[in-house]
Amino acid sequence: MWNHNTHYHSYLLHRIPKRVDRALDVGCGLGHFARKLAEQCDFVDALDVDDATLTGASTINCSPNIAYLKADFLTADLPEAAYDVIVSIAAVHHMDMEAALKKMKLLLRPSGKLLILGLYREKTLVDYAYSLASIPLNFLFLQWHRASITGSTAIAPTRPARLTVEQIKVVAGTVVPGFCFKRHLLWRYSLVWQKPC
């Protein structure tokens, strides 16, 4: 199954150590990434707020080392300093970013890794140039992956991104200084941060 998010799954997985104890997938959706993450982790907590999405996830991407949890991340009762890896794909823009980053930082173990694949609001000429370049690429990928595009895509409500690239960098800089930010084609960015020891 291909979409703008799954396109970057390999990119994220290559930034995770080959074997970790415990991971958290924030806004797991149908669990496509959680299943891949479970191949590198002993245990994955996969969190989402939408009932229908979680029902789909536990059917489509079930695994004995994945626990699908229905909860709002910002209010969820999760153990502090318990996760080696926290991943969030196309979910942070649904939350207050500063609050989300603070909680993720709290939940990470020392030396733990945070990986975010997110959406941003277009504002600058660079943003629009990336969008323009993404249009033909999107068309080509849709043609190439046509057979793998099924009905099992996002079923939870979505919302447009509110923060621009610069606003995202400012917020991240106050909470997780030293983060690595990369703008991608297909209307995505990645943010990677490792918690100090």
C-alpha positions in Angstrom: 0.0 0.0 0.0 1.5 3.3 -1.0 0.7 6.9 0.1 2.7 10.0 1.0 3.4 8.6 4.4 4.3 5.0 3.5 6.7 6.5 0.9 9.0 7.5 3.8 8.7 4.4 6.0 12.1 3.1 4.9 13.7 6.5 5.5 12.5 6.4 9.1 13.3 2.8 9.7 16.9 3.3 8.6 17.2 5.9 11.4 16.2 3.4 14.1 18.7 1.0 15.7 18.4 -2.5 14.4 17.2 -3.8 17.7 15.4 -1.9 20.4 13.4 -2.9 23.5 10.3 -0.7 23.4 8.8 1.8 20.9 5.8 4.1 20.8 3.9 4.9 17.6 1.9 8.1 18.2 -1.1 8.4 15.8 -0.6 4.9 14.4 -3.5 4.9 12.0 -4.0 1.5 10.5 -0.8 0.3 11.9 1.3 -0.1 8.8 4.4 1.5 10.3 3.8 -0.2 13.7 4.0 -3.6 12.0 7.3 -2.7 10.4 8.5 -1.2 13.7 7.6 -4.4 15.5 10.2 -6.2 13.3 13.0 -4.1 14.9 11.5 -3.8 18.4 10.7 -6.2 21.2 7.4 -4.4 21.9 5.5 -1.5 20.3 2.7 0.5 21.9 0.6 1.9 19.0 -1.7 4.8 20.0 -4.6 6.4 18.1 -7.7 8.3 19.1 -10.0 6.9 16.4 -12.0 3.7 17.2 -12.6 2.7 13.5 -8.9 3.2 12.7 -7.7 1.0 15.6 -10.2 -1.7 14.7 -8.7 -1.7 11.2 -5.2 -1.7 12.6 -5.7 -4.7 14.9 -7.2 -6.6 12.0 -4.8 -5.6 9.1 -1.6 -5.3 11.1 -1.9 -7.5 14.1 1.3 -8.8 15.8 1.9 -10.4 19.2 4.4 -7.6 20.1 2.1 -4.7 19.2 -0.4 -3.3 21.7 -3.0 -1.0 20.0 -4.2 1.6 22.5 -7.1 4.1 22.1 -6.1 7.3 23.7 -5.4 11.0 23.1 -1.6 11.2 23.2 -1.5 14.4 25.2 -3.6 13.0 28.0 -2.6 9.3 27.8 -1.2 7.8 30.9 2.1 6.4 29.5 5.3 5.5 31.5 8.0 8.1 31.7 11.5 7.4 30.3 10.2 4.0 29.0 10.7 4.1 25.2 13.8 3.7 23.1 12.1 5.1 20.1 9.0 7.3 19.6 7.7 7.7 16.1 4.8 9.9 14.9 3.7 10.0 11.3 1.3 12.6 10.0 -0.1 13.1 13.5 1.7 16.0 15.3 -0.2 18.6 13.3 -3.4 17.4 14.9 -2.0 18.4 18.3 -0.4 21.3 20.1 3.2 20.7 18.8 5.0 22.1 21.8 2.9 20.0 24.2 3.4 16.9 22.1 7.2 17.4 21.9 7.5 18.0 25.6 5.6 14.8 26.3 7.6 12.8 23.8 10.8 14.0 25.4 9.5 13.0 28.8 8.6 9.5 27.6 12.0 8.8 25.9 14.7 7.0 27.7 18.2 8.6 27.8 19.7 8.2 24.3 16.2 7.4 22.9 15.3 8.6 19.5 12.4 10.7 18.3 11.3 10.5 14.7 8.5 12.7 13.3 7.2 12.7 9.7 4.9 15.6 9.5 3.0 18.1 7.4 3.6 21.8 7.2 1.6 24.8 6.0 2.9 26.3 2.8 3.9 30.0 3.0 7.2 30.7 1.2 8.4 30.4 -2.3 10.5 27.4 -1.3 7.4 25.7 0.0 5.5 26.3 -3.2 8.6 25.1 -5.3 8.6 21.8 -3.3 4.9 21.5 -3.9 5.3 22.1 -7.6 8.0 19.5 -7.9 5.9 17.1 -5.9 2.9 17.2 -8.4 4.5 15.2 -11.2 6.3 12.9 -8.7 3.0 12.2 -7.0 1.4 11.3 -10.4 4.3 9.0 -11.3 4.1 7.2 -7.9 0.4 6.8 -8.1 0.7 5.2 -11.5 3.6 3.0 -10.4 1.9 1.8 -7.2 -1.7 1.7 -8.6 -2.0 -2.0 -7.7 -1.0 -1.4 -4.1 -3.4 1.5 -3.5 -6.4 -0.1 -1.8 -9.3 1.0 0.4 -7.1 0.6 3.5 -5.9 4.2 3.6 -6.7 6.8 6.2 -10.2 6.5 7.6 -9.8 8.8 10.6 -10.7 12.5 10.3 -7.8 14.7 9.0 -7.0 18.3 9.3 -4.6 20.6 7.4 -1.3 21.6 8.9 -1.3 24.9 10.8 2.4 25.6 11.3 4.9 26.7 8.7 8.4 25.2 8.4 9.8 28.2 10.3 7.2 27.9 13.1 7.9 24.1 13.4 11.7 24.8 13.7 11.1 27.5 16.4 8.9 25.2 18.5 11.3 22.3 18.1 14.3 24.4 19.0 12.8 25.4 22.3 11.9 21.8 23.3 14.3 19.5 21.5 17.4 21.6 20.7 19.9 19.9 18.3 17.1 18.3 16.2 17.7 17.4 12.6 15.1 18.8 10.2 14.7 17.8 6.6 12.1 19.0 4.1 10.9 16.3 1.7 8.9 16.1 -1.5 5.3 14.9 -1.3 4.4 17.6 1.3 6.3 16.1 4.2 9.1 17.0 6.5 11.1 14.9 9.0 12.4 15.8 12.4 14.8 13.5 14.2 16.2 14.0 17.7 18.2 11.9 20.1 17.7 12.5 23.8 21.0 13.2 25.7 22.3 10.5 28.0 
